[in-house]
Amino acid sequence: TCPVTIGDKVMCGPNTSLVTPLHPLLPEQRNARLQADGKIADIEYGAPIKIGDNCWLASNVTVCPGVTIGNNCVIGAGSVVTKDIPDNSLVLGVPGRVVRKITNKDRLDNYPY
């Protein structure tokens, strides 16, 4: 329905969903109906998704239509991202909320780089 833009070095866990379609809230607009040309159709529109560089979307993350995720973000398992996320954010929960910034204090000192 809409473009999904994914930056460099992005990791996505299993069952990650990047969902761009939207449908009207009112049932008379949402339900399929007969068009003037004789075809049955419903209204579907969408909003693009953008994911910055160096992000990690863990298992079962859902990114909703129109969301932009900044660079260097981590989205925790099972989170549902409904709003834009600034750079360097750790996001957890349903709905996804920024719980803190990711900083150099998160560096694993004993890990060989």
VEXLUM-481354 format. One record per atom (N, C-alpha, C, O): x, y, z; residue in one letter. Coordinates in steps of 0.02 Angstrom, whole numbers, plus 50000, padded with zeros to 5 digits. Layout:
VEXLUM-481354
XYZa/...
//
This chain:
VEXLUM-481354
500414994050000t/500005000050000t/500435006350000t/500275011249966t/500985006250039c/501435011950043c/502155009350049c/502265003550065c/502635013750035p/503335011550040p/503545010350112p/503315013550159p/504005005650119v/504355004350181v/505095005550166v/505375002350122v/505405010150202t/506105011850193t/506495009250252t/506355010950309t/506985005050238i/507395001950291i/508115004050281i/508395003350227i/508415006750334g/509095009150331g/509605003550329g/509424997650322g/510245005350334d/510795000550333d/510864997050400d/510724999950453d/511084990750397k/511244986750457k/510664986250505k/510754987050566k/510064984950479v/509474984050520v/509354976550530v/509384972750482v/509234974550592m/509084967550608m/508354966950628m/508104970950667m/508014961850601c/507324960450618c/507254953350642c/507474948650608c/506954952450701g/506834945850727g/506254942450693g/505924945550651g/506134936150710p/505574932450680p/504904935750693p/504794938650747p/504474935450643n/503784937950648n/503734945550656n/503244948050682n/504244949050632t/504194956350631t/503694958450578t/503704955850522t/503234962950595s/502724965250548s/502804972750537s/502794976750584s/502874974650473l/502904981650453l/502264982850414l/502214980950355l/501774986150446v/501094986350421v/500924993350398v/500884997950439v/500814994250332t/500665000950306t/499925002150291t/499725007950288t/499494996950280p/498804998350261p/498385001150318p/498484999650376p/497905005350298l/497405008150343l/496715007350311l/496655006950250l/496195007050352h/495505006650329h/495095011750368h/495275013350425h/494555014250340p/494125018950375p/493845016050440p/493755009950446p/493715020350488l/493425018150551l/492665017050545l/492395012650578l/492335021050505l/491605020450498l/491435014350455l/491705013650400l/490985010050479p/490835003850442p/490555005050372p/490705001150327p/490155010250363e/489875011450296e/490415013250245e/490315012550185e/490995015750269q/491555017050225q/492025011050220q/492345009950169q/492075007350274r/492545001750279r/492304995450242r/492704991950211r/491664993950246n/491394987750218n/491414987850142n/491334993050110n/491504981950114a/491494981250041a/490794982950015a/490294981350047a/490774986249957r/490134988149928r/490184988249852r/490724988449824r/489604988149821l/489564988149748l/489714995149721l/489405000049742l/490194995549676q/490385001849645q/489955003149584q/489594998749561q/489975009249557a/489585011149499a/489755006949437a/489335006049393a/490385004349435d/490585000349378d/490394992949385d/490574988849343d/490044991249440g/489824984349452g/490314980149491g/490164974349507g/490894982849508k/491394979149546k/491274980249621k/491034985449642k/491454975149660i/491424975849733i/492114978049758i/492624975149738i/492124983149800a/492764985849825a/492664988849894a/492114990349915a/493224989549928d/493224993149992d/493754998549987d/494134998849939d/493785002850037i/494275008250038i/494875006050079i/494805004050137i/495455006450048e/496075005150084e/496555010650065e/496615012550006e/496905013250115y/497415018350103y/497985016550149y/497965011350181y/498495020550153g/499055018650195g/499505024450212g/499395030150190g/500005022850252a/500505027750272a/501185024250273a/501235018550297a/501715027450248p/502365024250243p/502695023150310p/502535026450359p/503155018450312i/503565016950370i/504295018250352i/504515016650297i/504655021350399k/505375022550389k/505755020050450k/505575021550507k/506275016150438i/506695013450491i/507405015750477i/507675014750423i/507715018950527g/508385021650519g/508925016350518g/508775010350520g/509545018550515d/510125014050515d/510245010950583d/510075013850635d/510545005050583n/510795001750643n/510255000250695n/510385000750755n/509654998650672c/509114997050718c/509054989450727c/509254985650683c/508784987450784w/508634980450797w/507904980050818w/507714982850870w/507494976750778l/506804975350795l/506764968050816l/506864963650775l/506634966750879a/506654959950906a/506044955950882a/505644958450843a/505974949950906s/505434945450885s/504744948350899s/504634951650950s/504284947150851n/503584948950859n/503454956350868n/502954958250899n/503884960550840v/503774967750841v/503284969550784v/503334966850729v/502824974050799t/502374976750748t/502494984250743t/502464987850792t/502634986550682v/502704993750669v/502084995850629v/501954993250575v/501715000650656c/501075002850628c/501175008050572c/501715010950566c/500655009250532p/500705013950476p/500915020950498p/500705023550549p/501345023950457g/501545030850467g/502105031950517g/502275037750531g/502385026650545v/502895027250597v/503585028150567v/503755024950517v/503985032450597t/504695033150582t/505085031250644t/504965033850698t/505555026550636i/505995024450690i/506685027350674i/506955026250619i/506975031050721g/507615034350710g/508195029450707g/508095023350711g/508795032150700n/509405028150696n/509575025150764n/509425028050816n/509895019250763n/510195016150823n/509685014250876n/509845014350935n/509075012550856c/508555010850905c/508515003250914c/508674999450869c/508275001250973v/508124994350988v/507394994051009v/507174997651054v/507004989750974i/506304988850989i/506234981951020i/506364976950986i/506024981651083g/505994975351120g/505464970551094g/504974972651062g/505564964151108a/505124958851084a/504394960251102a/504244962151158a/503964959251053g/503244959951063g/502984967051064g/502384968051072g/503414971951056s/503194978951057s/502784980650996s/502884977950942s/502304985251006v/501894987850951v/502044995350947v/501864999150992v/502384997350893v/502605004250885v/502065008150848v/501935006850790v/501765012950883t/501205016750856t/501385024050843t/501005027650810t/501965026350868k/502165033350861k/502905033650841k/503275028750849k/503105039350814d/503805040250794d/504275039450854d/504105041150910d/504865036750839i/505365035250891i/505995039150875i/506255038750819i/506255043050924p/506875046850911p/507495042350909p/507475036650933p/508035044950880d/508665041250877d/508875038750947d/508705041650998d/509235033050946n/509565030351007n/509075028651062n/509235029751121n/508495026051045s/507985024551095s/507895017151105s/507955013151058s/507765015151168l/507555008451185l/506805008751195l/506565012451238l/506435004751156v/505705004851157v/505454998151181v/505674992951157v/504984998151228l/504684992051254l/503934992951262l/503694998451274l/503564987451255g/502864987351275g/502354988051220g/502514988751161g/501724987751243v/501144988451200v/500684993651232v/500394992151285v/500614999451205p/500985001951147p/501715003151165p/501895004051223p/502145003051114g/502855004151125g/502995011051153g/502745016051128g/503395011251205r/503585017551237r/504345017851243r/504675012851255r/504615023851234v/505335024851245v/505455024351320v/505195028451358v/505855019451341v/505995018751412v/506635022251432v/506725024251489v/507095023051382r/507705026851395r/508105027451332r/507965024151281r/508605031651335k/509085032351280k/509605026851285k/509775024551340k/509865024751228i/510425020051226i/511055024251224i/511135028651182i/511515022751271t/512135026751277t/512745022151280t/512675016051275t/513325025151287n/513945021251293n/513955017051356n/514345012251360n/513535018551405k/513495014451465k/513225007451449k/513295002851489k/512905006651391d/512645000251370d/513164995851336d/513024990051319d/513764998451326r/514304994751294r/514494988651336r/514564989151397r/514594983051303l/514824977051337l/515594977351339l/515924976151289l/515874978951398d/516594980051403d/517004973651391d/517564974051368d/516724967951406n/517104961651399n/517024958351331n/517304953051318n/516634961551287y/516504958751220y/517054961051172y/517164967051166y/517394956351139p/517924958551092p/517644961751029p/517254958550993p/517824967851016y/517594971350956y/518104970650903y/518014973250848y/
//
